[in-house]
Amino acid sequence: MSEQSQSPKRESFAGRGAFILAAIGSAVGLGNIWRFPYVAYDNGGGAFILPYLVALLTAGIPILFLDYAIGHKYRGSAPLAYRRLNRKFEIFGWWQVLISIVIAIYYAVIIGWAASYTYFALTSAWGDDPKAFFFGEYLKMASDVGVGLDFVNGIVFPLLGVWILVITLLATGVQKGVGKVSVILMPLLTAMFSILVLYSLFLPGAANGLNALFTPDWGKLAQPSVWIAAYGQIFFSLSICFGIMVTYASYIKPKTDLSGSGLVVGFANSSFEILAGIGVFSALGFMAQNMGKEVSEVVTSGIGLAFIAFPTIIDQMPVGSTLIGVLFFGSLLFAGITSLISILEVVIAAVQDKTHFPRVKATLVVCIPLAILSTVLFGTATGLPLLDVLDKFVNSFGIVAVAFVSLLCIVFSGSLKPLAEHINNISSFKLGKTWQIVITGTTIVLGYMLVSELIKVINEGYEGYPSWFLGIFGYGMSIALIIIAGVLSLFKWKQEK
């Protein structure tokens, strides 16, 4: 623990409430709004709630506890905390830092799109054909897959605005920046999205959308893919195993109730997902009725839901379309900002711990190069396919891979028991042998997810992209993260003599 005693005084959240709001702000992101509703619908509707809850209780919350324990006990960023847990584990921390870098550079672009569309909603600038507007007039998407330097001003300027905003907020520190942003934006986001959901519930056809979402297909529960989908959704939505919760936990006071906080964060995140499902499918039911189609014919997710389907829905609304448009895209904007701040905090904290740079210097050293890289790669007409591939591979073969390998090593090194004891010494909800068994079981599930998805992508490819493109920006990026993480773990820490 000599490293720990020699480290500079660590910043902290003002209290447990600020930490919980920051953790919820990280967990509640774009995926809650545009991914969960479709995943639930496609995997059994109302029946999906059962595997979803099982995944939350056996994977999401237990691993959340584990991340909290590592960060809080060893008081460091992901690389330093893992190093203090076991010197051989430092590579896992750097792997998570690099994953956060990849996610940050493309996540900022989507937030920039949401900012643009919040403004477009004032006049329905997308016109009568939102799909053509998004791909053609807004993105000016190139016909060929590749990487070019054909910059699009409508993407570049909002993107730079997002980076300037988050750099300013992050430079002010953990409590003044990260903490205060979450305290302001999370209640505002909840209020905005609740208004949107209430409005959607009273639209004609809303009941048809809700029936499509919640009518259970119990036969789906016999399919392993449905259970894997539930674990995948919980895993990605809670911001676990890629450094965020380890870093945030290192900023909370020594006697904070970790398990109680984790339960609040876990259930708050899932509650927001269900709220999003209600709002999205109420709106999709209205859209289907208006177009004389079945709900199944208009259901979509991700970028298609946000920037094509929702503008179509907004145009068809009888009253209040401008307000609903601003609320929806404003919600995406706020959810994205709180999540991006948490992602970048992982990198900034690691740089501070490694170099002892002051806060402002560390923020600029991290964020300015990432802002430039983000703009060069995604502020162009060729950015969307690259974004799609990076997102797929960094999630499926980055986050899942580091989670599987790190959990495997933690389990077999015997580290679970002392981490459980640390939580039990200061928390209301005690962890016993069951928690250790559940973590072991989750490791097996993650291994299955990793292997099955790898086999699928190798056999089927991904979205028809050329093999060279997947090889460089998919498999190549995933392998490079591991190699670079290994190299970074070889460098000495500043406090070492």
Secondary structure as UniProt FT lines:
FT   HELIX           2..6
FT   HELIX           16..27
FT   HELIX           30..34
FT   HELIX           36..42
FT   TURN            43..44
FT   HELIX           45..48
FT   HELIX           49..55
FT   HELIX           56..60
FT   HELIX           61..74
FT   HELIX           78..85
FT   HELIX           87..89
FT   HELIX           90..120
FT   TURN            121..128
FT   HELIX           130..132
FT   HELIX           133..138
FT   HELIX           153..171
FT   HELIX           174..179
FT   HELIX           180..201
FT   TURN            204..205
FT   HELIX           206..214
FT   HELIX           218..222
FT   HELIX           224..237
FT   TURN            238..239
FT   HELIX           244..249
FT   TURN            250..251
FT   TURN            254..255
FT   HELIX           258..291
FT   HELIX           295..298
FT   HELIX           302..304
FT   HELIX           305..309
FT   HELIX           310..316
FT   HELIX           321..355
FT   HELIX           359..378
FT   TURN            381..382
FT   HELIX           383..394
FT   HELIX           395..399
FT   HELIX           400..412
FT   TURN            413..414
FT   HELIX           416..426
FT   HELIX           433..460
FT   TURN            463..464
FT   HELIX           467..470
FT   HELIX           471..476
FT   HELIX           477..488
FT   TURN            489..490
FT   TURN            494..495
//
